């Protein structure tokens, strides 16, 4: 039988001259080649994490090397989900003929027919062997059809082989191939996942080699699959950046191990790049990549990579279960303050332990953003694409991106451009003269109220106070100038719950006399402005409640029902007379609208815990109804009795629970 394929082997050796062999620098090539050279009594195990590219590396690099430098024929057989022991021998045969018939269709669907034709062409085989029965039989003698020496059989995915195949039976096949037929066997698996792993080691495995993926190699192989164009060009040009994002480098050893597994998973990398490509093509579209766009693309890639990794983990984040990632913020306080040599000890920020409900999102930032000194930004459209496959709304996506980077009419707010350059590129990239001039410009922008969020004023304060000696301005004067700007800025904006929660989360990170003074000034100013605005708003909605209940309700319906933020307590400021008059004069449509609003506002979310002050409104609404004559047979009276009154009772019960809870906590 050896002579049948001898001529083919020579032909294969002549044809195989892959240039890849010359370039290979594989840490596993030498152990495998040694295994082929030496007399062995067992199999070689190649182990590595799932998705790390073991199989790809073997096929792309090791097989060409073996074919070029040895007389061995390497073949690979996947046992993923295999349930029949007899099929293993047939798969080996199929793989062998596939490797020998690269110019002929020798797939598994036609292999039996081809082998039968071969036997008819060579009477010697037909005389002694019933090939068709051999192929379709038990499989015990299938191996007779192939030469045994100079053959390397790689069994892949052995840890994913079905439990229906007895371990001892499989080990028997391996031992027979190695000891009786003289084959070389390489087992490829994730060793910790191998069932009865000890049994394998004791009876079959002679040596174990560990596959540690090369990130650069993985990246190159994935990128090579893209057609030439802007996206591929961008990936290649920025390879160093991508490799940096795929390199685990934190102070937590366990976290590093987890990240290394995730970053070396080829499937995850492909998944991430495919989704990033969609965002890239929306933004670039044959445009020159500006400095701002380059920064935005960096942020989008890190977001895509991190969300993709967490999404692909079982029982983790989903489209709706976001684990506070969409409520999270990132500030300068995420960065390493040890870089600031000029900061006094009192100005150094200490990381505080976060509440349990924020622990996932904080760890998420630590793993994927803090190690890269990058600012965390949540991209709603991109998150939805990754977790549900829903197409990106281009207009919404671009608007969110521009808001995140303070872009208006295609231009970045120059004040934020300075902050962004410090955060994303590093203040150390400036020359001495440039840095001093830029700090002076930043102080001027702060004093004029040009920054567009309160956290940016605090971030600016960190730099300005930390390097005040460079611009020759006293810290007290810097603080006063920033407060002046805050007084100009804060009255111009509406602070919703999300914006306030972001500020509340980070305010404790800004310590030291001057930064603490700024934090307290912001809190006081927000309180003053909101008090004035609430008074004006209460007057407006009070009039609306009396005159047009349906329009009143529309003012307070949430913009989105799939993503809610707490409502602002306000209804308790409507005076008693207006509440009673409004319900007495309400039309049927207004009554039903109000009934729906009570459910949405007080019953559908846990946010009603912030609305306990509005118990006053609910009670006065109830009092107003009790003063009405509901005996008259009208549609309005029917709806009040059957719909509104039961809903008022439910709302009161819900608010009372939170009131009682607060009272209990106060006693504790």
C-alpha positions as a printed NumPy array, in Angstrom:
array([[  0.   ,   0.   ,   0.   ],
       [  2.881,   2.389,   0.653],
       [  3.908,   2.281,  -3.014],
       [  0.477,   3.402,  -4.187],
       [  1.041,   6.853,  -2.716],
       [  4.801,   7.093,  -3.032],
       [  4.682,   9.004,  -6.298],
       [  2.095,  11.403,  -4.881],
       [  4.297,  12.121,  -1.887],
       [  7.163,  13.155,  -4.117],
       [  4.808,  15.372,  -6.084],
       [  3.534,  16.961,  -2.875],
       [  7.022,  17.686,  -1.664],
       [  7.892,  19.345,  -4.941],
       [  4.743,  21.461,  -5.026],
       [  4.85 ,  22.552,  -1.411],
       [  7.135,  25.567,  -1.183],
       [  5.104,  28.012,   0.846],
       [  7.002,  31.232,   1.562],
       [  5.311,  31.256,   4.952],
       [  7.745,  28.539,   6.081],
       [ 10.718,  30.868,   5.729],
       [  9.046,  33.516,   7.849],
       [  7.79 ,  31.298,  10.625],
       [  9.009,  31.879,  14.153],
       [  6.752,  29.525,  16.04 ],
       [  7.531,  28.523,  19.637],
       [  5.753,  25.188,  19.136],
       [  7.419,  24.145,  15.873],
       [ 10.551,  22.67 ,  17.451],
       [  8.712,  20.483,  20.025],
       [  6.479,  19.116,  17.266],
       [  9.382,  18.445,  14.904],
       [ 11.267,  16.714,  17.739],
       [  8.222,  14.545,  18.348],
       [  8.35 ,  13.462,  14.71 ],
       [ 12.091,  12.721,  14.825],
       [ 12.119,  10.771,  18.093],
       [ 10.908,   7.283,  18.888],
       [  7.781,   7.914,  20.937],
       [  5.374,   5.77 ,  22.924],
       [  2.543,   8.233,  23.3  ],
       [  0.77 ,  11.222,  21.868],
       [  1.793,  14.862,  22.051],
       [ -0.758,  17.255,  23.585],
       [ -1.01 ,  20.852,  22.375],
       [ -3.096,  22.837,  24.84 ],
       [ -4.332,  26.415,  24.871],
       [ -7.443,  28.461,  25.548],
       [-10.489,  28.094,  23.344],
       [-10.424,  30.501,  20.442],
       [ -6.725,  31.295,  20.863],
       [ -5.869,  30.102,  17.364],
       [ -4.236,  26.719,  18.071],
       [ -5.816,  25.024,  15.064],
       [ -5.259,  28.001,  12.794],
       [ -1.583,  28.141,  13.773],
       [ -1.135,  24.422,  13.158],
       [ -2.702,  24.571,   9.696],
       [ -1.132,  27.848,   8.532],
       [  2.383,  27.496,   9.926],
       [  3.182,  24.029,  11.269],
       [  1.744,  21.901,   8.45 ],
       [  3.65 ,  23.748,   5.677],
       [  6.817,  23.486,   7.771],
       [  6.35 ,  19.727,   8.25 ],
       [  5.638,  19.16 ,   4.554],
       [  8.685,  21.155,   3.497],
       [ 11.274,  19.898,   5.985],
       [ 10.192,  16.287,   6.676],
       [  8.776,  13.215,   4.928],
       [  5.675,  13.292,   7.124],
       [  2.168,  13.907,   5.868],
       [  0.197,  15.915,   8.437],
       [ -3.6  ,  15.653,   8.615],
       [ -6.112,  17.065,  11.043],
       [ -9.425,  15.614,  12.237],
       [-11.954,  17.47 ,  14.378],
       [-13.824,  15.402,  16.949],
       [-16.207,  18.224,  17.862],
       [-19.518,  16.596,  18.815],
       [-18.467,  13.194,  17.46 ],
       [-20.725,  10.45 ,  18.862],
       [-19.535,   7.295,  17.041],
       [-16.2  ,   5.626,  17.646],
       [-16.231,   4.013,  14.2  ],
       [-16.499,   7.421,  12.537],
       [-13.096,   8.428,  13.891],
       [-11.23 ,   5.977,  11.655],
       [-13.288,   7.046,   8.646],
       [-12.589,  10.732,   9.354],
       [ -8.866,   9.977,   9.445],
       [ -9.133,   8.233,   6.094],
       [-11.129,  11.081,   4.591],
       [ -8.643,  13.64 ,   5.879],
       [ -5.764,  11.649,   4.418],
       [ -7.312,  11.383,   0.973],
       [ -8.296,  15.053,   1.096],
       [ -4.648,  15.925,   1.735],
       [ -3.53 ,  13.716,  -1.175],
       [ -6.151,  14.802,  -3.664],
       [ -5.947,  18.543,  -3.745],
       [ -6.862,  18.562,  -7.44 ],
       [ -9.677,  16.056,  -7.075],
       [-12.988,  16.225,  -5.257],
       [-12.371,  13.841,  -2.385],
       [-14.802,  15.215,   0.162],
       [-16.488,  13.001,   2.71 ],
       [-19.607,  12.677,   0.554],
       [-17.748,  11.001,  -2.345],
       [-14.733,   9.41 ,  -0.699],
       [-16.186,   5.878,  -0.614],
       [-16.992,   6.06 ,  -4.302],
       [-13.528,   7.375,  -5.152],
       [-11.788,   4.696,  -3.144],
       [-13.922,   2.034,  -4.82 ],
       [-12.957,   3.422,  -8.24 ],
       [ -9.332,   3.324,  -7.133],
       [ -9.672,  -0.376,  -6.21 ],
       [-11.223,  -1.172,  -9.592],
       [ -8.308,   0.546, -11.299],
       [ -5.835,  -1.527,  -9.287],
       [ -6.933,  -5.201,  -9.382],
       [ -4.476,  -6.125,  -6.65 ],
       [ -6.477,  -4.138,  -4.092],
       [ -9.812,  -5.438,  -5.316],
       [ -8.625,  -9.022,  -5.111],
       [ -7.864,  -8.879,  -1.413],
       [ -9.992,  -6.025,  -0.06 ],
       [-13.723,  -5.285,  -0.317],
       [-13.189,  -1.512,  -0.202],
       [-16.863,  -0.545,   0.014],
       [-17.446,  -2.756,   3.047],
       [-14.228,  -1.517,   4.561],
       [-15.347,   2.114,   4.298],
       [-18.859,   1.502,   5.559],
       [-18.004,  -1.13 ,   8.159],
       [-16.917,  -0.924,  11.779],
       [-13.865,   1.188,  11.078],
       [-11.455,  -1.194,  12.779],
       [ -9.591,  -1.911,   9.549],
       [ -9.988,   1.421,   7.798],
       [ -6.472,   2.388,   8.773],
       [ -5.185,  -0.345,   6.459],
       [ -5.873,   1.916,   3.496],
       [ -3.289,   4.509,   4.513],
       [  0.45 ,   4.319,   5.163],
       [  1.155,   4.367,   8.873],
       [  4.703,   5.556,   9.098],
       [  5.518,   9.146,   8.165],
       [  1.965,  10.163,   9.099],
       [  1.077,  12.786,  11.692],
       [ -2.577,  12.608,  12.763],
       [ -3.818,  15.652,  14.643],
       [ -7.018,  15.079,  16.62 ],
       [ -8.614,  18.447,  17.314],
       [-11.335,  19.367,  19.855],
       [-10.997,  16.158,  21.868],
       [-12.48 ,  17.928,  24.909],
       [-15.644,  18.507,  22.853],
       [-16.056,  14.893,  21.809],
       [-19.403,  13.401,  22.849],
       [-19.692,  11.466,  26.108],
       [-21.175,   8.655,  24.011],
       [-17.649,   7.685,  23.013],
       [-16.019,   5.749,  25.834],
       [-12.733,   7.325,  26.911],
       [-10.953,   3.958,  27.047],
       [-12.138,   3.159,  23.507],
       [-10.699,   6.417,  22.217],
       [ -7.468,   5.861,  24.112],
       [ -7.333,   2.416,  22.563],
       [ -7.473,   3.958,  19.092],
       [ -4.649,   6.369,  19.961],
       [ -2.46 ,   3.649,  21.468],
       [ -3.031,   1.386,  18.461],
       [ -2.053,   4.164,  16.074],
       [  1.076,   5.034,  18.049],
       [  2.352,   1.656,  19.263],
       [  1.134,  -0.809,  16.614],
       [  0.873,   1.259,  13.432],
       [  3.753,   3.655,  14.047],
       [  1.783,   6.864,  13.502],
       [  2.581,  10.094,  15.239],
       [ -0.393,  11.595,  17.055],
       [ -0.954,  15.197,  18.151],
       [ -3.945,  15.955,  20.382],
       [ -5.219,  19.545,  20.311],
       [ -7.4  ,  20.703,  23.202],
       [ -7.973,  23.103,  26.051],
       [ -6.462,  20.856,  28.716],
       [ -8.521,  22.043,  31.732],
       [-11.687,  21.153,  29.796],
       [-10.653,  17.599,  28.941],
       [-12.898,  15.077,  30.649],
       [-10.892,  12.392,  32.458],
       [ -7.781,  14.455,  31.85 ],
       [ -5.724,  12.448,  34.371],
       [ -6.552,   9.243,  32.515],
       [ -5.329,  10.78 ,  29.277],
       [ -2.071,  11.88 ,  30.881],
       [ -1.407,   8.488,  32.455],
       [ -2.25 ,   6.316,  29.443],
       [ -1.732,   8.34 ,  26.298],
       [  0.002,  11.695,  26.556],
       [  3.78 ,  11.559,  26.487],
       [  4.442,  15.31 ,  26.508],
       [  2.434,  18.514,  26.721],
       [  3.22 ,  21.796,  24.99 ],
       [  1.377,  25.019,  25.69 ],
       [  0.24 ,  27.32 ,  22.917],
       [  0.664,  30.977,  23.838],
       [ -0.794,  33.048,  21.012],
       [  1.164,  35.841,  19.431],
       [ -1.101,  38.907,  19.377],
       [  0.684,  40.416,  16.417],
       [  0.313,  37.182,  14.465],
       [ -3.374,  36.905,  15.367],
       [ -4.039,  40.498,  14.375],
       [ -2.22 ,  40.106,  11.049],
       [ -4.103,  36.927,  10.195],
       [ -7.502,  38.468,  10.923],
       [ -6.735,  41.706,   9.068],
       [ -5.433,  39.791,   6.042],
       [ -8.95 ,  38.457,   5.469],
       [-10.268,  41.954,   4.692],
       [-10.188,  43.219,   1.132],
       [ -7.952,  46.163,   0.35 ],
       [ -9.552,  49.477,   1.19 ],
       [ -9.752,  52.265,   3.736],
       [-10.664,  49.994,   6.639],
       [ -7.835,  47.529,   6.093],
       [ -5.415,  50.394,   5.53 ],
       [ -6.505,  51.991,   8.825],
       [ -6.034,  48.723,  10.725],
       [ -2.539,  48.183,   9.34 ],
       [ -1.471,  51.784,   9.834],
       [ -2.619,  51.733,  13.459],
       [ -1.509,  48.204,  14.297],
       [  0.542,  49.317,  17.305],
       [ -2.534,  50.928,  18.853],
       [ -4.686,  47.849,  18.288],
       [ -2.028,  45.572,  19.781],
       [ -1.818,  47.898,  22.784],
       [ -5.573,  47.561,  23.365],
       [ -5.173,  43.768,  23.172],
       [ -2.383,  43.661,  25.73 ],
       [ -3.379,  42.972,  29.337],
       [ -1.501,  45.343,  31.596],
       [ -3.079,  45.98 ,  34.989],
       [ -1.882,  45.654,  38.562],
       [ -4.363,  42.803,  39.116],
       [ -2.75 ,  39.457,  38.185],
       [ -6.077,  37.607,  38.039],
       [ -7.599,  40.291,  35.868],
       [ -4.613,  40.068,  33.529],
       [ -5.17 ,  36.321,  33.094],
       [ -8.826,  36.87 ,  32.269],
       [ -8.021,  39.653,  29.816],
       [ -5.309,  37.608,  28.106],
       [ -7.849,  34.875,  27.386],
       [-10.318,  37.364,  25.971],
       [ -7.801,  39.331,  23.919],
       [ -6.279,  36.233,  22.313],
       [ -9.635,  34.79 ,  21.24 ],
       [ -9.704,  35.044,  17.453],
       [-13.485,  34.726,  17.259],
       [-13.942,  37.652,  19.623],
       [-11.416,  39.753,  17.707],
       [-13.21 ,  39.047,  14.437],
       [-16.563,  39.815,  16.057],
       [-15.228,  43.116,  17.404],
       [-13.615,  44.212,  14.139],
       [-16.739,  43.432,  12.127],
       [-18.852,  45.695,  14.345],
       [-16.186,  48.387,  14.494],
       [-16.045,  48.318,  10.685],
       [-19.686,  49.44 ,  10.52 ],
       [-19.007,  52.482,  12.711],
       [-15.776,  53.201,  10.835],
       [-17.485,  53.254,   7.443],
       [-20.219,  55.582,   8.704],
       [-17.659,  58.111,   9.922],
       [-14.824,  57.892,   7.428],
       [-16.538,  57.405,   4.056],
       [-13.497,  58.478,   2.004],
       [-12.857,  61.476,   4.226],
       [ -9.405,  62.267,   5.519],
       [ -9.002,  61.084,   9.091],
       [ -8.492,  64.256,  11.098],
       [ -6.926,  64.416,  14.545],
       [-10.38 ,  64.573,  16.149],
       [-11.731,  61.685,  14.085],
       [ -8.652,  59.648,  14.976],
       [ -9.382,  60.183,  18.685],
       [-13.044,  59.288,  18.17 ],
       [-12.155,  56.093,  16.293],
       [ -9.845,  55.059,  19.13 ],
       [-12.66 ,  55.502,  21.612],
       [-15.125,  53.625,  19.405],
       [-12.729,  50.702,  19.001],
       [-12.072,  50.35 ,  22.736],
       [-15.817,  50.501,  23.383],
       [-16.54 ,  47.927,  20.669],
       [-13.835,  45.561,  21.897],
       [-14.83 ,  45.755,  25.558],
       [-18.586,  45.437,  24.959],
       [-18.012,  42.546,  22.528],
       [-15.939,  40.635,  25.075],
       [-18.466,  41.106,  27.866],
       [-21.429,  40.37 ,  25.599],
       [-19.945,  37.063,  24.424],
       [-19.522,  35.851,  27.98 ],
       [-22.434,  33.663,  29.165],
       [-25.103,  35.229,  31.402],
       [-23.551,  38.669,  31.215],
       [-24.634,  41.927,  29.603],
       [-27.485,  41.964,  27.076],
       [-29.423,  44.548,  25.116],
       [-31.546,  45.293,  28.177],
       [-29.259,  44.148,  31.019],
       [-26.558,  46.77 ,  30.826],
       [-25.299,  46.651,  34.405],
       [-25.065,  50.443,  34.709],
       [-22.704,  50.76 ,  31.74 ],
       [-25.05 ,  53.27 ,  30.146],
       [-25.2  ,  55.302,  33.384],
       [-21.461,  55.319,  33.891],
       [-19.185,  58.266,  33.411],
       [-15.467,  58.679,  33.079],
       [-13.38 ,  61.608,  34.203],
       [ -9.814,  62.663,  34.594],
       [ -9.913,  60.966,  37.997],
       [ -9.684,  57.633,  36.189],
       [ -6.114,  58.358,  35.208],
       [ -2.928,  57.796,  37.144],
       [ -2.381,  60.865,  39.312],
       [  1.137,  59.761,  40.16 ],
       [  2.192,  61.326,  36.853],
       [  1.522,  64.8  ,  38.266],
       [  4.804,  65.599,  39.948],
       [  3.671,  69.135,  40.823],
       [  0.538,  68.127,  42.712],
       [  0.631,  68.496,  46.477],
       [ -0.19 ,  65.437,  48.574],
       [ -3.617,  66.879,  49.431],
       [ -4.52 ,  67.063,  45.744],
       [ -3.803,  63.415,  44.989],
       [ -7.052,  61.563,  44.363],
       [ -7.688,  58.352,  46.242],
       [-10.038,  55.814,  44.678],
       [-13.068,  55.182,  46.851],
       [-14.985,  51.965,  46.973],
       [-18.135,  52.249,  44.91 ],
       [-21.559,  51.026,  45.854],
       [-22.359,  47.433,  44.914],
       [-24.728,  48.457,  42.15 ],
       [-21.895,  50.23 ,  40.355],
       [-19.227,  47.575,  40.956],
       [-19.526,  45.91 ,  37.53 ],
       [-19.288,  49.157,  35.591],
       [-16.364,  50.348,  37.712],
       [-14.485,  47.076,  37.181],
       [-15.348,  47.313,  33.5  ],
       [-13.685,  50.729,  33.312],
       [-10.681,  49.479,  35.234],
       [-10.2  ,  46.521,  32.896],
       [-10.709,  48.197,  29.554],
       [-10.188,  51.942,  29.991],
       [ -8.092,  52.893,  32.993],
       [ -5.195,  50.678,  31.916],
       [ -5.096,  52.598,  28.628],
       [ -5.63 ,  56.016,  30.27 ],
       [ -8.714,  56.429,  28.089],
       [-11.947,  58.242,  28.865],
       [-15.045,  56.031,  28.992],
       [-17.919,  57.082,  26.749],
       [-21.077,  55.027,  26.257],
       [-22.269,  54.8  ,  22.641],
       [-25.935,  53.789,  22.611],
       [-26.226,  52.988,  18.892],
       [-23.05 ,  50.912,  18.853],
       [-24.078,  49.022,  21.994],
       [-27.419,  48.17 ,  20.402],
       [-25.692,  46.975,  17.224],
       [-23.36 ,  44.67 ,  19.16 ],
       [-25.981,  43.214,  21.497],
       [-28.938,  42.923,  19.106],
       [-27.71 ,  43.357,  15.551],
       [-29.992,  46.345,  15.034],
       [-28.709,  48.699,  12.351],
       [-27.055,  51.92 ,  13.514],
       [-29.093,  55.059,  13.063],
       [-26.464,  57.199,  11.349],
       [-27.945,  60.548,  12.388],
       [-28.309,  59.591,  16.051],
       [-24.892,  57.96 ,  16.12 ],
       [-23.08 ,  60.994,  14.72 ],
       [-25.023,  63.378,  16.966],
       [-24.094,  61.364,  20.079],
       [-20.458,  61.282,  19.018],
       [-20.393,  65.031,  18.459],
       [-22.037,  65.684,  21.824],
       [-19.519,  63.426,  23.54 ],
       [-16.663,  65.412,  22.062],
       [-18.396,  68.804,  22.242],
       [-18.506,  69.2  ,  18.477],
       [-20.799,  71.878,  17.03 ],
       [-21.162,  72.498,  13.312],
       [-18.212,  70.226,  12.662],
       [-15.896,  72.009,  15.075],
       [-14.777,  71.094,  18.57 ],
       [-15.317,  73.596,  21.336],
       [-11.721,  74.865,  21.748],
       [-12.016,  74.696,  25.531],
       [-12.925,  71.017,  25.364],
       [-10.305,  70.441,  22.699],
       [ -7.698,  71.289,  25.322],
       [ -9.268,  68.969,  27.9  ],
       [ -9.552,  66.191,  25.294],
       [ -5.926,  66.588,  24.282],
       [ -4.837,  66.287,  27.921],
       [ -7.051,  63.25 ,  28.486],
       [ -6.512,  61.345,  25.257],
       [ -3.062,  62.312,  24.084],
       [ -1.325,  63.244,  27.328],
       [ -0.256,  66.659,  28.573],
       [  3.362,  65.523,  28.3  ],
       [  3.106,  65.639,  24.499],
       [  3.304,  69.446,  24.663],
       [  6.525,  71.417,  24.602],
       [  7.304,  73.59 ,  27.617],
       [  6.169,  76.754,  25.849],
       [  3.051,  75.141,  24.363],
       [  1.937,  73.685,  27.683],
       [  2.248,  77.003,  29.545],
       [  0.344,  78.845,  26.815],
       [ -2.366,  76.151,  26.663],
       [ -2.876,  76.245,  30.439],
       [ -3.366,  80.018,  30.272],
       [ -5.921,  79.582,  27.485],
       [ -7.746,  76.931,  29.523],
       [ -7.951,  79.249,  32.536],
       [ -9.41 ,  81.975,  30.311],
       [-12.026,  79.583,  28.912],
       [-12.952,  78.478,  32.444],
       [-13.413,  82.058,  33.647],
       [-15.674,  82.859,  30.674],
       [-17.876,  79.778,  31.243],
       [-16.95 ,  78.148,  27.923],
       [-16.762,  74.549,  29.182],
       [-20.048,  72.687,  28.758],
       [-20.263,  70.328,  31.731],
       [-19.385,  70.711,  35.39 ],
       [-17.006,  67.739,  35.51 ],
       [-14.872,  69.403,  32.839],
       [-14.466,  72.444,  35.112],
       [-13.21 ,  70.12 ,  37.843],
       [-10.887,  68.341,  35.401],
       [ -9.556,  71.715,  34.291],
       [ -9.066,  72.61 ,  37.947],
       [ -6.858,  69.562,  38.441],
       [ -4.458,  70.704,  35.72 ],
       [ -4.603,  74.418,  36.514],
       [ -4.098,  73.938,  40.251],
       [ -1.507,  71.216,  39.75 ],
       [  0.6  ,  73.351,  37.42 ],
       [ -0.285,  76.84 ,  38.713],
       [  3.4  ,  77.724,  39.139],
       [  3.925,  77.346,  35.379],
       [  1.424,  80.109,  34.623],
       [  2.264,  82.202,  37.67 ],
       [ -1.26 ,  82.364,  39.084],
       [ -2.122,  81.809,  42.747],
       [ -4.35 ,  78.783,  43.506],
       [ -6.935,  80.977,  45.239],
       [ -7.169,  83.186,  42.162],
       [ -7.513,  80.135,  39.88 ],
       [-10.322,  78.815,  42.061],
       [-12.103,  82.168,  41.974],
       [-11.849,  82.389,  38.181],
       [-13.29 ,  78.866,  37.77 ],
       [-16.189,  79.745,  40.101],
       [-16.888,  82.833,  38.012],
       [-17.178,  80.639,  34.921],
       [-19.405,  78.148,  36.731],
       [-21.765,  80.968,  37.733],
       [-22.099,  81.859,  34.059],
       [-22.492,  78.269,  32.854],
       [-24.778,  76.531,  35.386],
       [-27.896,  78.742,  34.911],
       [-27.828,  77.923,  31.18 ],
       [-28.321,  74.149,  31.53 ],
       [-30.908,  71.738,  32.856],
       [-29.517,  69.156,  35.237],
       [-31.468,  65.926,  34.749],
       [-31.029,  62.971,  37.088],
       [-28.398,  61.371,  34.847],
       [-26.205,  64.491,  34.786],
       [-26.513,  64.936,  38.544],
       [-25.783,  61.269,  39.236],
       [-22.608,  61.517,  37.16 ],
       [-21.485,  64.515,  39.172],
       [-22.379,  62.816,  42.462],
       [-20.382,  59.741,  41.492],
       [-17.162,  61.615,  40.805],
       [-17.281,  64.537,  43.208],
       [-15.645,  62.616,  46.063],
       [-12.635,  61.95 ,  43.812],
       [-11.756,  65.645,  43.695],
       [-10.086,  66.304,  47.006],
       [ -7.837,  68.939,  48.426],
       [ -8.804,  72.38 ,  49.659],
       [ -9.363,  74.097,  46.313],
       [-11.013,  71.243,  44.407],
       [-13.338,  70.578,  47.353],
       [-14.243,  74.258,  47.333],
       [-15.18 ,  73.973,  43.639],
       [-17.306,  70.888,  44.292],
       [-19.226,  72.647,  47.06 ],
       [-19.688,  75.729,  44.878],
       [-21.166,  73.586,  42.087],
       [-23.562,  71.861,  44.492],
       [-24.738,  75.144,  45.967],
       [-25.138,  76.827,  42.584],
       [-27.105,  73.899,  41.16 ],
       [-29.392,  73.992,  44.191],
       [-30.01 ,  77.741,  43.812],
       [-30.692,  77.512,  40.088],
       [-32.955,  74.484,  40.42 ],
       [-34.978,  76.141,  43.187],
       [-35.691,  79.135,  40.959],
       [-36.423,  76.961,  37.944],
       [-38.716,  74.685,  39.966],
       [-40.737,  77.658,  41.145],
       [-41.193,  78.853,  37.561],
       [-41.915,  75.328,  36.323],
       [-44.432,  74.712,  39.117],
       [-46.346,  77.843,  38.145],
       [-46.439,  76.7  ,  34.54 ],
       [-47.601,  73.129,  35.187],
       [-50.078,  74.296,  37.838],
       [-51.883,  76.353,  35.216],
       [-51.714,  73.484,  32.728],
       [-53.14 ,  70.971,  35.232],
       [-56.205,  73.161,  35.718],
       [-56.804,  74.03 ,  32.075],
       [-55.761,  70.971,  30.036],
       [-55.088,  67.738,  31.883],
       [-54.129,  65.811,  28.719],
       [-51.473,  68.357,  27.786],
       [-50.22 ,  68.265,  31.381],
       [-49.769,  64.5  ,  31.144],
       [-47.867,  64.723,  27.845],
       [-45.352,  67.064,  29.465],
       [-44.34 ,  64.303,  31.899],
       [-44.412,  61.171,  29.759],
       [-40.894,  59.66 ,  29.402],
       [-39.157,  60.072,  26.069],
       [-38.247,  56.373,  26.062],
       [-39.877,  53.475,  27.866],
       [-37.01 ,  51.008,  27.426],
       [-34.527,  53.287,  29.172],
       [-35.812,  55.334,  32.1  ],
       [-34.161,  57.807,  34.396],
       [-35.802,  59.062,  37.595],
       [-38.434,  61.778,  37.298],
       [-37.889,  65.051,  39.095],
       [-40.163,  65.608,  42.143],
       [-42.406,  68.472,  41.137],
       [-46.123,  67.747,  41.54 ],
       [-46.072,  68.534,  45.265],
       [-45.505,  72.185,  44.353],
       [-48.917,  72.44 ,  42.665],
       [-51.152,  74.173,  45.192],
       [-54.145,  72.358,  46.662],
       [-56.799,  74.469,  44.968],
       [-55.297,  73.86 ,  41.52 ],
       [-55.219,  70.092,  42.077],
       [-58.875,  69.98 ,  43.147],
       [-60.061,  72.322,  40.411],
       [-58.14 ,  70.398,  37.759],
       [-59.689,  67.028,  38.563],
       [-63.214,  68.469,  38.934],
       [-63.059,  70.029,  35.442],
       [-61.242,  67.102,  33.763],
       [-62.581,  65.63 ,  30.528],
       [-62.767,  61.815,  30.039],
       [-59.594,  61.774,  27.913],
       [-57.694,  63.727,  30.547],
       [-58.846,  61.351,  33.293],
       [-57.581,  58.315,  31.377],
       [-54.309,  60.082,  30.53 ],
       [-53.789,  60.924,  34.205],
       [-54.547,  57.312,  35.161],
       [-51.827,  56.132,  32.774],
       [-49.348,  58.723,  34.04 ],
       [-49.808,  57.582,  37.648],
       [-48.899,  54.049,  36.616],
       [-45.856,  55.128,  34.592],
       [-44.624,  57.581,  37.218],
       [-45.2  ,  55.649,  40.431],
       [-45.674,  51.943,  39.624],
       [-43.64 ,  50.942,  36.569],
       [-40.186,  51.717,  37.962],
       [-38.41 ,  51.797,  41.273],
       [-37.663,  55.464,  40.674],
       [-40.79 ,  56.479,  42.584],
       [-38.622,  56.293,  45.698],
       [-37.394,  59.739,  44.629],
       [-40.975,  61.053,  44.472],
       [-42.18 ,  60.595,  48.049],
       [-42.718,  64.364,  48.364],
       [-45.468,  63.961,  45.785],
       [-47.609,  62.043,  48.282],
       [-49.051,  65.505,  48.961],
       [-50.275,  65.699,  45.35 ],
       [-51.79 ,  62.179,  45.501],
       [-53.638,  62.965,  48.744],
       [-54.976,  66.258,  47.429],
       [-56.085,  64.533,  44.226],
       [-57.952,  62.016,  46.342],
       [-59.498,  64.805,  48.441],
       [-60.632,  66.624,  45.318],
       [-62.386,  63.478,  44.077],
       [-64.061,  62.927,  47.473],
       [-65.594,  66.396,  47.214],
       [-67.137,  65.632,  43.819],
       [-70.656,  64.326,  43.213],
       [-69.98 ,  61.021,  41.498],
       [-73.617,  59.88 ,  41.563],
       [-74.325,  61.552,  38.247],
       [-74.193,  59.094,  35.352],
       [-71.399,  60.594,  33.241],
       [-68.447,  59.074,  31.427],
       [-66.059,  61.166,  33.494],
       [-67.527,  59.89 ,  36.775],
       [-67.431,  56.315,  35.488],
       [-63.726,  56.614,  34.598],
       [-62.885,  58.231,  37.948],
       [-64.625,  55.418,  39.852],
       [-63.42 ,  52.48 ,  37.758],
       [-59.975,  53.638,  36.646],
       [-58.536,  56.634,  38.454],
       [-59.499,  55.891,  42.078],
       [-58.036,  52.336,  42.065],
       [-54.853,  53.715,  40.492],
       [-54.594,  56.429,  43.181],
       [-54.823,  53.718,  45.853],
       [-51.977,  51.764,  44.19 ],
       [-49.827,  54.881,  43.886],
       [-50.393,  55.778,  47.553],
       [-49.43 ,  52.278,  48.664],
       [-46.237,  52.39 ,  46.609],
       [-45.154,  55.796,  47.88 ],
       [-46.033,  54.861,  51.446],
       [-43.666,  51.871,  51.257],
       [-40.784,  54.181,  50.399],
       [-41.809,  56.689,  53.072],
       [-41.866,  53.912,  55.693],
       [-38.526,  52.62 ,  54.442],
       [-36.923,  56.045,  54.777],
       [-38.348,  56.42 ,  58.278],
       [-36.963,  53.02 ,  59.286],
       [-33.544,  53.801,  57.861],
       [-33.608,  57.114,  59.681],
       [-34.246,  55.325,  62.966],
       [-31.358,  52.969,  62.288]])
